[in-house]
Amino acid sequence: MQESEWASDLHGIHRAVAALGHADPPPRPRHGPGPTAIEGTAGSWADWVERWHATSTLTPGVRSSYRSVLAKIGRWLAAEHREVTGPELWTRQTCASWVAAVDRMTVGDYSQWTAGMRSQGRIGKPLTPQAKSGYLKVRFPRCSGGADQLVSWG
């Protein structure tokens, strides 16, 4: 069972115990329905990721994973390549820089939420080869000159 499932189950149990009068009600969950707003990127990048996420035909799980990686890419761009604010500005050089960054990346780099990673003692550890592969196989549509292209780093 994943951490988020445990938290959801625990929240339900806490509500039941409170309903019986044995505890105060639990605090409201941190997140509402749907994905958390993307922070730390150029606004145009975040908007593009959300449009892609809303219209992609990938399965919900894959779409969610790709959204996370695309948000991480946006935070990396904001830190390292501020001039790249949308996928139409992605170049071969940007691609090469991203591949090199992923190779050197550690757990928590360019992440929006690190509390779970921190509590598990994973922050700062090298990414696994599987994580690197996952970051590099994300594909996204890039509009250039009116023609949709598929950009792949893997």
C-alpha positions as CSV (number, residue, x, y, z in Angstrom):
1,M,0.0,0.0,0.0
2,Q,1.4,3.4,-0.9
3,E,1.9,6.3,1.6
4,S,-1.0,8.3,0.1
5,E,-3.4,5.3,0.6
6,W,-2.3,4.9,4.2
7,A,-2.9,8.5,4.8
8,S,-6.4,8.3,3.3
9,D,-7.2,5.2,5.4
10,L,-5.9,6.8,8.6
11,H,-7.9,10.0,7.9
12,G,-11.1,7.9,7.5
13,I,-10.4,6.0,10.7
14,H,-9.7,9.3,12.6
15,R,-13.1,10.6,11.3
16,A,-14.8,7.5,12.6
17,V,-13.2,7.7,16.0
18,A,-14.2,11.4,16.2
19,A,-17.8,10.6,15.2
20,L,-17.9,8.2,18.2
21,G,-16.8,11.1,20.4
22,H,-13.4,9.7,21.3
23,A,-11.3,12.3,19.5
24,D,-11.5,15.7,17.9
25,P,-12.2,15.7,14.2
26,P,-9.1,15.4,12.0
27,P,-7.7,18.4,10.1
28,R,-8.9,18.8,6.5
29,P,-6.7,17.0,4.0
30,R,-4.0,19.2,2.5
31,H,-5.0,18.7,-1.1
32,G,-8.3,18.9,-2.8
33,P,-9.4,16.7,-5.7
34,G,-7.1,16.9,-8.7
35,P,-3.4,17.6,-9.1
36,T,-1.7,20.3,-7.0
37,A,-0.9,23.5,-8.9
38,I,2.6,23.5,-10.4
39,E,5.0,26.0,-8.7
40,G,8.5,27.1,-9.4
41,T,8.2,27.2,-13.2
42,A,7.6,30.0,-15.7
43,G,3.9,30.6,-15.8
44,S,3.7,29.8,-19.5
45,W,5.4,26.4,-18.9
46,A,3.0,25.5,-16.1
47,D,0.0,26.6,-18.3
48,W,1.4,24.4,-21.1
49,V,1.8,21.4,-18.9
50,E,-1.7,21.8,-17.6
51,R,-3.1,22.1,-21.1
52,W,-1.2,19.0,-22.1
53,H,-2.4,17.1,-19.0
54,A,-6.0,18.0,-19.7
55,T,-5.9,16.9,-23.3
56,S,-3.5,14.0,-23.4
57,T,-4.9,10.6,-24.4
58,L,-2.4,8.7,-22.3
59,T,-3.8,6.7,-19.4
60,P,-4.4,8.7,-16.2
61,G,-1.4,7.1,-14.4
62,V,1.1,7.7,-17.2
63,R,-0.3,11.2,-17.7
64,S,0.2,12.0,-14.0
65,S,3.7,10.6,-14.0
66,Y,4.6,12.7,-17.1
67,R,3.0,15.8,-15.6
68,S,5.3,15.4,-12.6
69,V,8.4,15.1,-14.8
70,L,7.3,18.0,-17.0
71,A,6.8,20.1,-13.9
72,K,10.3,19.1,-12.7
73,I,11.7,20.0,-16.1
74,G,10.0,23.4,-15.8
75,R,11.6,24.0,-12.4
76,W,15.0,23.0,-13.8
77,L,14.5,25.4,-16.8
78,A,13.6,28.2,-14.4
79,A,16.8,27.6,-12.5
80,E,19.2,26.9,-15.4
81,H,17.6,28.1,-18.7
82,R,15.3,31.0,-17.8
83,E,15.0,31.9,-21.5
84,V,13.2,28.6,-22.2
85,T,9.6,29.2,-21.0
86,G,7.8,26.9,-23.4
87,P,8.4,23.7,-25.3
88,E,8.7,25.6,-28.6
89,L,11.9,27.1,-27.3
90,W,13.5,23.7,-26.5
91,T,16.7,23.1,-28.6
92,R,19.1,20.3,-29.0
93,Q,21.4,22.1,-26.6
94,T,18.6,22.3,-24.0
95,C,18.0,18.6,-24.5
96,A,21.7,17.8,-24.0
97,S,21.7,20.0,-20.8
98,W,18.7,18.2,-19.5
99,V,20.2,14.7,-20.1
100,A,23.4,15.8,-18.3
101,A,21.3,17.3,-15.4
102,V,19.4,14.1,-15.0
103,D,22.6,12.1,-14.9
104,R,23.8,14.3,-12.0
105,M,20.5,14.7,-10.3
106,T,19.8,13.6,-6.7
107,V,16.5,12.8,-5.0
108,G,14.6,16.0,-4.3
109,D,16.3,18.1,-6.9
110,Y,13.7,20.4,-8.6
111,S,10.8,18.7,-6.7
112,Q,7.9,20.7,-5.5
113,W,7.2,18.5,-2.4
114,T,10.1,16.9,-0.5
115,A,8.5,16.1,2.9
116,G,8.0,12.4,2.2
117,M,11.5,12.0,0.7
118,R,13.0,13.8,3.7
119,S,11.2,11.7,6.3
120,Q,12.5,8.6,4.5
121,G,16.1,9.9,4.4
122,R,16.2,9.9,0.6
123,I,17.0,13.6,0.0
124,G,20.3,14.0,-1.7
125,K,20.8,10.4,-2.7
126,P,21.6,9.7,-6.4
127,L,18.6,8.9,-8.6
128,T,18.3,5.2,-9.5
129,P,18.9,4.2,-13.1
130,Q,15.1,3.5,-13.3
131,A,14.3,7.0,-12.2
132,K,16.7,8.5,-14.7
133,S,15.3,6.3,-17.4
134,G,11.8,7.4,-16.5
135,Y,12.7,11.1,-16.7
136,L,14.4,10.7,-20.0
137,K,11.6,8.7,-21.7
138,V,9.0,11.4,-21.2
139,R,7.7,12.6,-24.6
140,F,5.8,15.8,-25.2
141,P,4.3,17.6,-28.2
142,R,6.2,20.6,-29.3
143,C,4.6,23.1,-31.6
144,S,7.1,24.6,-34.1
145,G,6.1,26.4,-37.3
146,G,2.6,25.2,-36.9
147,A,3.5,21.5,-37.2
148,D,3.2,19.2,-34.1
149,Q,6.3,17.2,-33.5
150,L,7.2,14.7,-30.9
151,V,10.3,15.4,-28.9
152,S,12.0,12.5,-27.2
153,W,15.2,12.5,-25.0
154,G,15.6,8.8,-24.8
